[in-house]
């Protein structure tokens, strides 16, 4: 992934396991680029490629968090003079 990326300047790269817990393994990839903007773009490219690789080859390893949102209730109060539901000023046309 690194050596085939045009943003990599060819100097060095390293992949390290930076943390390990029962629920996850954290990887850290460092790669050199010619300047800071290229380094950021390289970082984003490599992260996307790593995620794509994991999703395609080991989808069961991707953590999933599920939760249920409680149903929202209509709010019948004002927030700073604005109806919290309709987001319209209360009062006269000037909002006073």
C-alpha angles and dihedrals in degrees: 000000000000101000093049094050114101091214093063110097095210097244104108149323136182136186117209136179098233099178139007128196132163089259101043151003118226117213126198120199120190120189131167126238134178096256143000097268091049090047091054092048091047090051092052093046093050093046090052092048092048091050091047090050092050093045092050099040106028108018092157090066095064110102117237124198118194128189139160120236114220114241112266119244124215110260116226100191139084126251112203091333093308124111103248092217105038096030090220125133115256122223127032126352090276089058093246 
